[in-house]
Amino acid sequence: MARKCFYSFYYDEDNWRVSTVKNIGAIEGQALVSANEFEEIKRKGDKAVADWIAGNMVGRSTVIVLIGANTASRKWVRHEIKYAFDNGKALVGIHVHRLLDRNGDASAKAPIHSAHLRSVPTKSP
């Protein structure tokens, strides 16, 4: 049975790779927002982005973080991870560096170390 998932990723670098994962068909996720649509949401401010994230996570049981070379540095990816954690959603990370982009290029594997984990605020006990 397919799980309803929310994809968290760095759009500018990894949107092609995310489309590849999504097209496998093993998971059902939110419709991917276009760069233009997300820019319009961002122009409305941080609250609009946070509200968009919250609205798109409704009914999703899992957040899949598609990890590219620079994903850990993205403000909204960190927000999505925290939101998922705070709302009891499962979190799964998938490295996508070997998937090819629209130009047929792979990317560097993202380093994962304790500094990345510390950069994601956690809910107080």
C-alpha positions in Angstrom: 0.0 0.0 0.0 1.4 3.4 -1.0 2.0 5.9 1.8 1.0 9.5 1.5 4.3 11.5 1.7 5.6 15.0 1.7 8.8 15.6 -0.1 11.4 17.9 1.4 14.3 18.9 -0.9 16.4 21.8 -2.3 14.3 22.7 -5.3 16.9 24.6 -7.4 19.4 21.7 -7.3 17.3 18.6 -7.0 13.9 19.0 -8.5 14.7 16.8 -11.5 16.0 14.1 -9.2 12.9 14.3 -7.0 10.7 13.9 -10.1 12.6 10.7 -10.9 11.9 9.4 -7.4 8.3 10.4 -7.5 7.8 8.8 -10.9 8.8 5.4 -9.5 5.2 5.2 -8.2 6.0 3.4 -4.9 4.9 6.4 -2.8 2.2 9.0 -3.2 3.3 12.5 -2.4 2.1 16.0 -2.7 2.1 17.5 -6.2 5.4 19.2 -6.7 5.1 23.0 -6.8 6.8 24.8 -9.6 9.6 27.2 -9.1 7.3 30.1 -10.1 4.6 29.0 -7.7 7.0 28.7 -4.8 8.5 32.1 -5.6 5.0 33.6 -5.4 4.4 31.9 -2.0 7.8 33.2 -0.8 7.0 36.8 -1.8 4.1 36.7 0.7 6.6 36.1 3.5 7.8 33.5 5.9 4.3 32.9 7.4 2.9 32.2 4.0 5.6 29.6 3.3 5.1 28.0 6.8 1.4 27.9 6.2 1.9 26.3 2.8 4.1 23.6 4.3 1.6 22.9 7.1 -1.3 22.7 4.6 0.6 20.3 2.4 1.6 18.1 5.2 -2.1 17.5 6.2 -3.0 13.9 5.6 0.7 12.9 5.0 2.1 10.2 7.3 5.7 10.5 6.2 8.2 13.2 5.2 10.8 12.1 2.8 13.9 14.3 2.8 15.6 13.9 -0.6 19.2 14.7 0.3 21.3 16.4 -2.3 24.7 18.0 -2.0 23.4 21.2 -0.2 20.0 20.2 1.2 21.1 20.5 4.9 21.8 24.2 4.5 18.2 25.0 3.3 16.1 27.0 5.8 12.8 25.5 4.7 14.1 21.9 4.6 15.1 22.3 8.2 11.7 23.8 9.0 9.9 20.9 7.3 12.0 18.4 9.3 11.2 20.1 12.5 7.5 20.4 11.6 7.4 16.7 10.8 9.1 15.8 14.1 6.8 18.0 16.1 3.7 16.5 14.5 4.7 12.9 14.9 5.3 12.2 11.2 7.8 9.5 10.1 11.0 10.9 8.6 13.0 9.2 5.9 16.2 10.5 4.3 17.2 9.4 0.8 20.5 10.4 -0.8 19.8 11.4 -4.4 23.3 12.4 -5.5 23.6 9.5 -8.0 20.4 10.2 -9.7 21.0 12.3 -12.8 19.7 15.9 -13.3 18.1 17.2 -16.5 21.6 17.6 -18.0 22.6 14.0 -17.2 24.9 14.9 -14.3 25.2 13.4 -10.9 26.1 15.6 -7.9 28.4 15.2 -4.9 27.1 13.2 -1.9 26.0 15.4 0.9 28.1 15.1 4.0 26.0 14.1 7.0 27.5 14.8 10.4 26.5 16.0 13.8 26.5 19.7 12.8 23.6 19.0 10.4 21.7 17.2 13.2 22.3 20.1 15.6 21.0 22.6 13.0 17.5 21.1 13.2 15.8 22.4 16.3 14.0 19.7 18.3 10.8 19.9 20.4 11.4 20.3 24.1 10.8 17.2 26.2 
